[in-house]
Amino acid sequence: MRKLISFFALVSSGALSAQGPAQPIIDMHMHAWSLDEFGGDPPPGCLGARGIDMHGVDPAKPFDFMAQATCKEMVEAPKSDPELLEETLAQMRRFNIVSGVISGERAIVAKWLAAAPEMFIPAENFFDGSGLPDEGRVALLEAQFESGETSVFAEITAQYRGLPPDHPSLAPFYAMAERLDVPVGIHMGYGAPGGPYWLYPRYRASLGNPMLLEELLTRHPKMRVYVMHAGMPLTDEMIAILYSHPQVYVDISADNVGVNRAEFWAHLRRLVEAGYGKRIMFGSDQMVWPQAIEVAVDSITTAPFLTEEQKRDILYNNAARFLRLSQQEIDRHHGR
């Protein structure tokens, strides 16, 4: 299945000014993909944070993905898989992203790990292909975790398949994750713009409602869960889940680079002012446009409503706590 072509943003501002290069960052949401996911020639990524108008389409005409919005700036993808990896690593080193959770095709993830084993945390989806996962995949993922090949189960993409996050087919996977104490990242919220009409015919916005997680959370109270994209734009529902289920964290990936900056900041500010600044984790959702990493970092470092302590929590401290990093790992990340 072709992967999501999402809107990305890029800003050429002082991303390092408030966040000194010596301060480490953990990226909880990255992808290790081949350009083949986009037919070998990915389209330009829309720089949404610099301005995007979602003006819609005429339903009488054939659906055109690019016609539904106007982007003020675009960014090109690298020309080859080696360049994609090289540019991603360069961006990570530039912003001192010391660890990134990567998911994707196993062979590509393995190449990225081999290139920089200290910089990546391998992740795996419950789904493999377009069909429902079976019991054999439960055993496979458990074996991958036990061998160290997989450390996180993410990104769980039930929503793209027209399924709620607690679909019965996923029950054995959540039980296994809870038993093994493996972190689980679940996609909730925005998907591909106009997705049901061109790329993900089963995608439904309603299936990204964070409230759909409630029975799953109470059924597996010891499972470590983070809601990818923080369920945006359903901020009220996300706050309700965070309030009732204190074990839940969120990442703020993709929205921090794919929508107008003021819109993203409005959601982020709501979460922080509601008291959840200790449970928000940084993510870039880097796919095949490494420049997205810059705008993702900038979305936090330049946020005028965040204190320096809150920025550090979002960029590093919350993820270190969620992942249960050892003091030795934390010291290494800080050069101590």
C-alpha positions in Angstrom: 0.0 0.0 0.0 1.3 3.4 -0.8 2.0 5.5 2.3 0.5 8.8 3.3 1.6 11.8 1.5 1.1 14.4 4.1 1.5 18.2 4.2 4.8 19.4 5.6 6.0 22.8 6.6 9.4 24.4 6.6 10.5 27.6 8.3 13.9 29.2 7.9 13.9 30.7 11.4 16.2 30.5 14.4 15.3 26.9 15.5 18.5 26.7 17.4 18.2 30.0 19.2 16.0 28.9 22.1 17.1 25.3 21.9 20.9 25.2 22.2 22.6 22.6 20.1 23.9 20.9 23.2 20.4 20.0 24.4 19.2 16.6 23.2 15.9 15.8 21.5 14.0 12.5 21.1 11.8 12.2 18.0 9.0 9.7 18.8 7.6 9.5 15.3 9.8 9.0 12.2 9.6 6.7 9.1 12.3 4.8 7.4 11.0 4.5 3.9 12.2 4.0 0.4 11.3 6.4 -2.4 9.6 3.4 -4.0 6.7 4.1 -1.6 5.9 7.0 -3.9 6.7 5.3 -7.2 10.4 6.3 -7.0 9.7 10.0 -7.5 7.9 11.6 -4.5 5.9 14.8 -5.2 7.0 18.0 -3.4 5.9 18.3 0.2 3.6 21.2 1.1 5.2 23.6 3.6 1.9 24.0 5.6 3.3 26.0 8.5 4.2 28.8 6.1 0.6 29.0 4.9 -1.9 26.7 3.3 -5.5 27.3 2.1 -7.7 24.2 2.1 -10.2 25.6 -0.5 -11.7 22.2 -1.6 -12.6 20.8 -4.9 -15.5 20.6 -7.4 -17.0 17.1 -6.9 -18.2 17.1 -10.5 -14.5 16.9 -11.6 -12.1 13.9 -11.2 -10.4 14.1 -7.8 -7.1 15.9 -7.9 -5.0 15.8 -4.7 -3.0 18.9 -5.5 -6.2 20.9 -6.4 -7.7 20.8 -2.9 -5.2 23.2 -1.4 -2.8 26.0 -2.2 0.6 25.9 -0.5 2.7 29.0 -0.2 6.0 27.0 -0.2 7.0 23.5 -1.2 10.0 21.3 -0.6 11.6 18.6 -2.8 12.5 15.1 -1.6 16.0 13.6 -2.1 16.7 11.8 -5.3 17.7 8.4 -3.9 17.3 6.2 -0.9 20.9 6.8 0.2 20.5 10.5 -0.1 17.3 10.3 2.0 19.1 8.5 4.8 22.1 10.8 4.6 19.9 14.0 4.7 17.8 12.6 7.5 20.9 11.9 9.6 22.3 15.3 8.8 19.1 17.0 10.0 19.1 14.9 13.2 22.7 15.8 14.0 22.0 19.5 13.2 19.3 19.6 15.9 20.9 17.1 18.2 18.1 14.5 17.8 19.8 11.8 19.7 17.1 9.1 19.2 14.3 8.6 16.7 11.6 6.0 16.7 11.5 4.7 13.1 8.9 2.4 11.4 8.7 1.2 7.9 9.6 -1.8 5.7 11.8 -4.1 7.8 14.6 -4.2 5.3 14.7 -0.3 5.1 14.6 -0.1 8.9 17.5 -2.5 9.2 19.6 -0.4 6.8 19.0 2.7 8.8 19.8 0.9 12.0 23.0 -0.4 10.5 24.0 3.1 9.4 23.4 4.7 12.8 22.4 2.2 15.5 22.8 4.6 18.3 20.4 7.1 16.7 17.3 5.0 16.0 14.7 2.9 17.9 13.1 0.3 15.7 9.3 0.1 15.6 6.8 -2.2 14.0 3.1 -1.9 13.0 0.6 -4.6 14.1 -0.6 -4.6 10.5 1.4 -6.1 7.6 -0.3 -5.4 4.3 -4.0 -4.4 3.8 -5.7 -7.3 5.5 -6.5 -8.0 9.2 -3.5 -9.2 11.2 -3.5 -12.8 12.4 -2.2 -14.8 15.4 0.9 -15.7 13.5 1.9 -12.1 13.3 1.5 -11.8 17.1 4.1 -14.5 17.5 6.4 -12.9 14.9 6.3 -9.5 16.7 6.9 -11.1 20.0 10.0 -12.8 18.6 11.2 -9.5 17.0 10.8 -7.8 20.4 12.6 -10.6 22.3 15.5 -10.5 19.8 15.8 -6.7 20.0 14.7 -6.2 16.3 11.7 -4.2 17.5 11.4 -2.0 20.6 8.1 -0.1 20.0 4.8 -1.1 18.3 4.0 1.9 16.1 2.4 3.3 14.1 -0.8 1.4 14.6 -2.9 2.4 11.6 -6.3 0.9 12.2 -8.0 4.2 11.2 -6.6 4.0 7.7 -8.2 0.6 7.3 -11.7 1.7 8.4 -11.3 0.1 11.8 -11.6 1.5 15.3 -8.4 1.2 17.4 -10.0 -1.5 19.6 -11.1 -3.8 16.7 -11.3 -7.4 17.9 -8.5 -8.5 15.5 -6.1 -6.3 17.5 -6.9 -7.7 20.9 -4.1 -10.3 21.0 -1.6 -7.7 20.0 -2.5 -5.3 22.8 -2.5 -8.2 25.2 1.0 -9.1 24.0 2.2 -5.5 24.2 0.9 -5.2 27.8 2.5 -8.5 28.9 5.9 -7.6 27.4 5.7 -3.9 28.4 6.3 -2.7 24.9 5.3 1.0 24.2 2.4 1.3 21.7 1.8 4.3 19.4 -1.6 4.6 17.9 -2.5 6.9 15.0 -5.5 9.1 15.9 -6.7 12.3 14.1 -5.8 13.8 10.8 -4.8 11.6 7.8 -4.2 12.3 4.2 -6.2 15.3 3.0 -9.1 14.0 1.0 -7.8 10.5 1.8 -11.1 8.6 1.3 -11.3 9.8 -2.3 -7.8 8.8 -3.6 -5.4 7.0 -1.3 -7.2 5.5 1.7 -10.8 4.6 0.7 -11.5 3.2 4.1 -10.2 6.1 6.1 -12.8 7.8 8.3 -12.2 10.9 10.3 -14.6 9.7 13.0 -12.3 6.7 13.7 -9.6 9.1 14.8 -11.6 10.2 17.8 -9.5 9.6 21.0 -12.7 8.7 22.9 -12.6 5.4 20.9 -9.5 4.4 23.0 -11.4 4.3 26.3 -12.4 0.6 26.5 -9.0 -0.4 25.2 -7.2 1.5 27.9 -9.3 0.1 30.7 -9.0 -3.4 29.3 -5.1 -3.0 29.3 -4.4 -0.7 32.2 -0.7 -1.5 32.3 0.0 -0.9 28.6 2.2 2.1 27.7 0.3 4.1 25.1 0.9 7.2 23.2 -1.6 8.8 20.9 0.2 9.9 17.7 -0.7 13.4 16.4 -2.4 14.0 19.8 -5.8 13.2 18.1 -5.7 16.6 16.5 -8.0 18.4 15.8 -10.1 16.7 18.4 -8.4 18.5 21.3 -11.4 18.4 23.7 -11.7 14.7 23.4 -7.9 14.2 23.8 -8.0 16.2 27.0 -10.9 14.1 28.3 -8.8 11.0 27.7 -5.7 12.4 29.3 -7.7 13.4 32.3 -9.3 10.0 32.8 -6.4 7.8 31.8 -3.2 9.2 33.4 -1.0 6.5 31.8 -1.6 8.0 28.3 1.0 10.3 26.5 0.7 12.0 23.1 3.1 13.0 20.3 2.5 16.1 18.3 4.0 15.0 15.0 2.9 16.0 11.5 0.5 18.7 12.8 3.5 20.7 13.9 4.6 20.9 10.2 1.5 20.2 8.1 -1.0 22.8 9.2 -0.9 26.5 9.6 1.3 27.3 12.6 -1.3 29.3 14.4 -3.7 26.4 14.2 -1.1 24.0 15.6 -0.2 26.3 18.4 -3.8 26.7 19.4 -4.1 22.9 19.9 -0.7 22.7 21.7 -1.5 25.6 23.9 -4.8 24.0 24.9 -3.0 20.8 26.0 -0.4 22.7 27.9 -2.7 25.1 29.6 -5.0 22.1 30.6 -2.0 20.8 32.6 -0.6 18.1 30.3 2.8 19.5 29.4 4.5 16.6 31.1 2.8 14.1 28.8 3.4 15.7 25.4 6.3 14.2 23.3 8.0 15.7 20.3 7.7 14.0 16.9 8.4 15.1 13.3 6.7 12.3 11.3 9.6 12.6 8.9 8.8 10.6 5.8 10.8 11.4 2.6 11.2 15.2 3.2 14.0 15.6 5.8 13.4 19.4 5.9 10.3 18.6 7.9 12.5 18.0 10.9 13.5 21.6 11.0 10.0 22.9 11.2 9.0 20.3 13.7 11.8 21.5 16.1 11.0 25.1 15.4 7.3 24.6 16.3 8.4 24.0 19.9 11.5 26.2 20.2 9.7 29.3 19.0 6.3 28.8 20.7 5.9 32.0 22.7 3.6 30.4 25.3 6.0 27.7 26.3 8.5 28.1 29.1 12.0 26.8 28.7 11.2 24.0 31.1 8.1 23.0 29.0 10.2 23.0 25.8 12.7 20.7 27.4 9.9 18.4 28.6 8.3 18.2 25.2 11.6 17.8 23.3 13.3 15.3 25.5 12.3 14.7 29.2 8.8 13.4 28.6 9.9 10.8 26.1 12.9 9.8 28.3 10.4 9.1 31.1 7.9 7.3 28.8 10.6 5.1 27.3 12.1 4.5 30.7 15.6 5.4 29.7 18.3 4.6 32.2 20.2 7.4 33.9 23.2 6.2 32.0 21.4 6.7 28.6 20.2 10.1 29.7 23.7 11.1 30.8 25.1 9.9 27.4 22.5 12.0 25.5 23.5 15.1 27.5 27.2 14.5 27.1 27.8 13.8 30.8 
